[in-house]
Amino acid sequence: MSKRKRLLVTGATGFLGRYVTEELALRGHDVVALVRGDAAGALPAGVVLARGDVLDAASVEAAAAGCEAVFHCAGKVSRDPADAEELYEVHVTGTKTVLDAARKAGVRRAVVASTSGTIAVSEDPKEVRDERAAPPVDLIGRWPYYRSKLYAEMAALERNDPPAFEVVVVSPTLLLGPGDVKSSSTSDVADFIDGRIPVLPGGGISFVDARDAANAMVLAWESGRPGERYLVAAQNLTMASFCGKLERLSGVKAPAARAPRSLLLARVGAALDRALATRTNTKPRFDETSLEMAQYFWYVDSTKAKEELGWAPRDPQDTLRETIADLRDRGVVWG
């Protein structure tokens, strides 16, 4: 697919969407960015701005006119249970609206950004999940963000209808790297540097550079199989090992205490933290959902993306180093 193409990107000013837009522009394609507000200066020169919303079918159809493919990167990252309704609307209704409107406009292929958390989360520290694993609905059903992303994935793949309309799903794990201006994904690293992680959680984490996830999106457009999903991750680590790496790279000491793997203790700890914050008129250091999620293992096997797409992530050490430097350069952290 080396010929110049006209392509639509939703969520183009977000952490992932901006890198997708940049890569497509660097490859010489004509990129249309669906944006809700003023994105002047936030995107590469030459990118066409189309005002609209993923919940407004008419605006999506107008933006998609003449486009060969759509990269659906729009979404909302939140661990707050109070956001459940909004998360469903943005992810599920938004995905249906975007894909249906794009197809109506003549678009032939869609690459949808999801998350590895719809599949790759387990209570077993030895389990590394790939695309063949069934969604652990008993777990992700508790968390509105992952629940809504699973429903969005299902809605997207239901619309796969080759050769008329092809859908490919790319599922990155936690996105790190420079440029997360909305702190949608790098807040865990910021919390570590600012000392807001009092104990080492008992679970495990997986992460990938946002620039490499964007590359996977482009590769999926070029050579991904219709109706398939591709998990992309650079490294799986216990939370203790992850914090150890952050300590060495940032110079900030990791917590000495390790929390046992206990949902009950996580909930009690969150309740005590909220009570202390209320008494001292400060912001809680952590929330119950984040503490609960940190008890599980989010390990990912990206073999399929590497073999079928030719995807290769950069050294994860570089990603962590650049994430820390970026957070400090932008004044997000003081540690």
DAGI-V549012 format. One record per backbone hydrogen bond with DSSP energy under -1.0 kcal/mol. CO is the residue of the C=O (numbers start at 0). NH is the residue of the N-H. If there is no record, write none. Layout:
[[CO/NH] [CO/NH]]
//
This chain:
[[4/29] [5/67] [6/31] [7/70] [8/33] [10/13] [13/17] [15/19] [16/20] [17/21] [18/22] [19/23] [20/24] [21/25] [22/26] [23/28] [24/27] [29/6] [30/47] [31/8] [32/49] [34/51] [38/41] [43/46] [47/32] [49/34] [52/55] [55/59] [56/60] [57/61] [58/62] [59/63] [63/66] [67/107] [67/108] [68/7] [69/110] [70/9] [70/72] [71/112] [79/82] [80/83] [82/86] [83/87] [84/88] [85/89] [86/90] [87/91] [87/92] [88/93] [90/94] [91/95] [92/96] [93/97] [94/98] [95/99] [96/100] [97/101] [98/102] [99/103] [100/104] [101/106] [102/105] [107/165] [108/69] [109/167] [110/71] [111/169] [114/117] [115/118] [115/119] [118/120] [121/296] [123/126] [128/300] [129/132] [134/136] [135/138] [135/139] [136/140] [138/141] [139/142] [142/146] [143/147] [144/148] [145/149] [146/150] [147/151] [148/152] [149/153] [150/154] [151/155] [152/156] [153/157] [155/158] [156/159] [160/164] [164/160] [165/109] [166/226] [167/111] [168/229] [169/113] [170/231] [171/115] [173/207] [175/209] [178/180] [179/182] [185/189] [186/190] [187/191] [188/192] [189/193] [190/195] [191/194] [199/258] [202/238] [203/297] [204/236] [206/233] [206/234] [207/175] [208/212] [209/213] [210/214] [211/215] [212/216] [213/217] [214/218] [215/219] [216/220] [217/221] [218/222] [219/223] [224/227] [227/168] [229/170] [231/172] [234/206] [236/204] [237/241] [238/242] [239/243] [240/244] [241/245] [242/246] [243/247] [244/248] [245/249] [246/250] [256/199] [259/261] [261/265] [262/266] [263/267] [264/268] [265/269] [266/270] [267/271] [268/272] [269/273] [270/274] [271/275] [272/276] [273/277] [274/278] [275/279] [276/281] [286/290] [287/291] [288/292] [289/293] [291/294] [292/295] [293/202] [295/203] [296/121] [298/128] [301/305] [302/306] [303/307] [304/308] [304/310] [314/317] [314/318] [315/319] [316/320] [317/321] [318/322] [319/323] [320/324] [321/325] [322/326] [323/327] [324/328] [325/329] [326/331] [326/332] [327/330]]
//
